[in-house]
Amino acid sequence: MTAAVSCRVAVVGAGYVGLTTAVCLAHLGHEVRCSDRDATRVELLNSGGTPIYEDGLEDLIRTGLASGHLAFRTDNTWAVEGAEFTLLCVPTPEGPDGWPDMSFIETVATEIGPHLADESIVVNKSTVPVGSADVVGRVLGRSDVQVVSNPEFLREGLAVHDFLHPDRIVIGALDEETAVRVSGLFAGIDAPVIFTDPSTAETIKYASNAFLATKVSFVNAVAALCEAVGADIRQVCIGMGLDPRIGSSFLRPGPGWGGSCLPKDSAGLVRIAEEAGYDFSLLKGVIAVNEEQYDRVVRKAVRLAGGSLTGARVALWGVTFKARTDDLRCSPALEIARRLVQAGATVAAYDPTLTGPLEGIEVAADAYAACEGASVIVLATEWEEFRWLDFDKVGNAMARRAIVDARNLLDPAVLRRAGFGYEGIGIL
Ligand SMILES: NC(=O)c1ccc[n+]([C@@H]2O[C@H](COP(=O)([O-])OP(=O)(O)OC[C@H]3O[C@@H](n4cnc5c(N)ncnc54)[C@H](O)[C@@H]3O)[C@@H](O)[C@H]2O)c1
C-alpha cells in the first residue's frame, strides 16, 4: 500500500490509537513525526520496541524507522513543525461527573497552536464530546487552521488490521475541500468514507460505542433470563444472530463490558445527552445491567465455593479486558477481582500478558500456579490457552473443583466429567 501523495503528518500521543495511526500512516508512505510526553515510551520506540501488545505493530515500527518515514520524540512542537496534518491522539478519560476530560487535548492545543504550519489541519482522533472541534479551534487560536473530527474505530488486539482495513472512515469537517484533503491521508485504504460535519462525526463515535455496550448488556440480560427459564444462551445467540438485522457480532454473553473506551464513552454520552436536555435512560439501564453482571459473576463464585468466600482462595484466569491485548484499563476481570476481595477472598491471578504486580491481588506464574489451594476459578478473559489446560492437574491443585466460566470458553460437559462444579453465563 502506498499513499497517492506523501504528506508530512504529526501524530501527538503514541498510545493505542496514536502509535497505530503513526506507524500505519508511515506504512502508507507518509512522512510521520510522532510525539509523546512519556520519555521511556519514546526511547523504547526509537529502539524498535513497542510499549503495547498489538499484532504486527513492532514490524511496522521497525520498517518505518528504517525507511526514515517514521520518527519519535518527546517534543510536540518538533512534531507539528511543517506538518500539513496534526492528529491529536491523547487521552480523554472520564471526568469526575462523567463528562470526558478534555484537559489533555486542551494542553496540547495550547502548546502547538503557535507552531502549526500555515493553512494546516488539526484532526481530532481522540474521542471527544460533541462540539469539541470548536473548542479545540478556539484554544489553538489560529484562524487559518481547520479542525476536523476523524474518530477512530479500531479494536485493541486488531489495531493494525483495523486501521488498514476499516469498516468506514468518518471525516467531520466544516467544508468539503478540507474533508477531501483529510481523506487523502487514507488513499490506498479501501473503505467507505463518510463526509459530514464535526458534531455528526463526534456523535457517530459515541453512538457506535454506546450501541456496542447496549448489545452486550442486552445479551447478558437475556443470559440471566436463560438461567431463570432453563434456556441455553449459546443457542439463543446463534438463533438471533442469523437474522441479518441483528447479526452475530458482539452477541456474546460474558463478565460485562469494559476496556478503555466503552465504559467512559457510555458514561460520556449519558452526560452529553444530559447537558443537551435529553435523558438517555436507555443507556443508563445498559450501564446498570453491566454493573449487575460483575456482581452476578461474583455470586456464582460464592455459590460454587460453598456459600462463602471468607478466607477462600480464588484463581482468576485472565486480567486484561479481553484477549489479544495487554490493556487492563477498566477490565471486567479487575472489577470482579475487587468484588471477590471485598467478599473476603484472596485472589491469585494469571494472565499471559501480565508483567507487573497488581494491587491487592497475587500474581501467579501460570494458570496452574494460580489454582494452588483455590476453592474456585473465575475465568474472566477468553485467552485460548485456557481451553487446552490439563484439567485434572488443575483440579488436583485446588481445594475444591469449581469454575465460573465467565466467557463460556470451556466445554461444561468435559469439566463436569472431571468433577468440577461448573457455571457459565446463561448455560444450565
Ligand atoms: N484504545 C482504543 O481502543 C481506542 C479506540 C478508539 C478511540 N480511542 C480514543 O483515542 C484516544 C486515545 O486513546 P488511547 O487508548 O490511544 O490512549 P493511551 O493512553 O494508550 O495513549 C495516549 C498517549 O498520549 C500521551 N500523552 C498524553 N498527554 C500528552 C501530551 N501533552 N503530549 C504528548 N503526548 C501525550 C500519553 O503519554 C499516551 O502515550 C482517547 O480519546 C480514546 O477514547 C481509543
Ligand as a Chemical Component Dictionary entry (heavy atoms), coordinates in Angstrom:
data_LIG
# 
_chem_comp.id                   LIG 
_chem_comp.type                 NON-POLYMER 
_chem_comp.pdbx_formal_charge   0 
_chem_comp.three_letter_code    LIG 
# 
loop_
_chem_comp_atom.comp_id 
_chem_comp_atom.atom_id 
_chem_comp_atom.alt_atom_id 
_chem_comp_atom.type_symbol 
_chem_comp_atom.charge 
_chem_comp_atom.model_Cartn_x 
_chem_comp_atom.model_Cartn_y 
_chem_comp_atom.model_Cartn_z 
_chem_comp_atom.pdbx_ordinal 
LIG N1  N1  N 0  -7.762  2.409  22.801 1  
LIG C1  C1  C 0  -8.709  2.266  21.908 2  
LIG O1  O1  O 0  -9.084  1.151  21.547 3  
LIG C2  C2  C 0  -9.365  3.477  21.286 4  
LIG C3  C3  C 0  -10.159 3.289  20.139 5  
LIG C4  C4  C 0  -10.759 4.403  19.563 6  
LIG C5  C5  C 0  -10.602 5.657  20.143 7  
LIG N2  N2  N 1  -9.841  5.800  21.271 8  
LIG C6  C6  C 0  -9.672  7.154  21.812 9  
LIG O2  O2  O 0  -8.383  7.624  21.432 10 
LIG C7  C7  C 0  -7.849  8.471  22.475 11 
LIG C8  C8  C 0  -6.504  7.916  22.916 12 
LIG O3  O3  O 0  -6.716  6.633  23.456 13 
LIG P1  P1  P 0  -5.522  5.593  23.653 14 
LIG O4  O4  O 0  -6.144  4.311  24.079 15 
LIG O5  O5  O -1 -4.635  5.612  22.479 16 
LIG O6  O6  O 0  -4.784  6.268  24.907 17 
LIG P2  P2  P 0  -3.359  5.875  25.506 18 
LIG O7  O7  O 0  -3.441  6.221  26.939 19 
LIG O8  O8  O 0  -2.985  4.493  25.105 20 
LIG O9  O9  O 0  -2.354  6.872  24.766 21 
LIG C9  C9  C 0  -2.331  8.251  24.948 22 
LIG C10 C10 C 0  -0.900  8.721  24.838 23 
LIG O10 O10 O 0  -0.916  10.152 24.864 24 
LIG C11 C11 C 0  0.255   10.578 25.563 25 
LIG N3  N3  N 0  0.083   11.957 26.017 26 
LIG C12 C12 C 0  -0.707  12.433 26.994 27 
LIG N4  N4  N 0  -0.572  13.776 27.098 28 
LIG C13 C13 C 0  0.320   14.148 26.165 29 
LIG C14 C14 C 0  0.877   15.384 25.780 30 
LIG N5  N5  N 0  0.539   16.525 26.397 31 
LIG N6  N6  N 0  1.779   15.393 24.780 32 
LIG C15 C15 C 0  2.153   14.252 24.149 33 
LIG N7  N7  N 0  1.646   13.045 24.464 34 
LIG C16 C16 C 0  0.746   12.993 25.460 35 
LIG C17 C17 C 0  0.390   9.573  26.690 36 
LIG O11 O11 O 0  1.712   9.547  27.204 37 
LIG C18 C18 C 0  -0.004  8.270  25.982 38 
LIG O12 O12 O 0  1.124   7.561  25.474 39 
LIG C19 C19 C 0  -8.902  8.508  23.578 40 
LIG O13 O13 O 0  -9.722  9.610  23.363 41 
LIG C20 C20 C 0  -9.693  7.228  23.315 42 
LIG O14 O14 O 0  -11.006 7.322  23.789 43 
LIG C21 C21 C 0  -9.213  4.742  21.840 44 
# 
loop_
_chem_comp_bond.comp_id 
_chem_comp_bond.atom_id_1 
_chem_comp_bond.atom_id_2 
_chem_comp_bond.value_order 
_chem_comp_bond.pdbx_ordinal 
LIG N1  C1  SING 1  
LIG C1  O1  DOUB 2  
LIG C1  C2  SING 3  
LIG C2  C3  SING 4  
LIG C2  C21 DOUB 5  
LIG C3  C4  DOUB 6  
LIG C4  C5  SING 7  
LIG C5  N2  DOUB 8  
LIG N2  C6  SING 9  
LIG N2  C21 SING 10 
LIG C6  O2  SING 11 
LIG C6  C20 SING 12 
LIG O2  C7  SING 13 
LIG C7  C8  SING 14 
LIG C7  C19 SING 15 
LIG C8  O3  SING 16 
LIG O3  P1  SING 17 
LIG P1  O4  DOUB 18 
LIG P1  O5  SING 19 
LIG P1  O6  SING 20 
LIG O6  P2  SING 21 
LIG P2  O7  DOUB 22 
LIG P2  O8  SING 23 
LIG P2  O9  SING 24 
LIG O9  C9  SING 25 
LIG C9  C10 SING 26 
LIG C10 O10 SING 27 
LIG C10 C18 SING 28 
LIG O10 C11 SING 29 
LIG C11 N3  SING 30 
LIG C11 C17 SING 31 
LIG N3  C12 SING 32 
LIG N3  C16 SING 33 
LIG C12 N4  DOUB 34 
LIG N4  C13 SING 35 
LIG C13 C14 SING 36 
LIG C13 C16 DOUB 37 
LIG C14 N5  SING 38 
LIG C14 N6  DOUB 39 
LIG N6  C15 SING 40 
LIG C15 N7  DOUB 41 
LIG N7  C16 SING 42 
LIG C17 O11 SING 43 
LIG C17 C18 SING 44 
LIG C18 O12 SING 45 
LIG C19 O13 SING 46 
LIG C19 C20 SING 47 
LIG C20 O14 SING 48 
# 
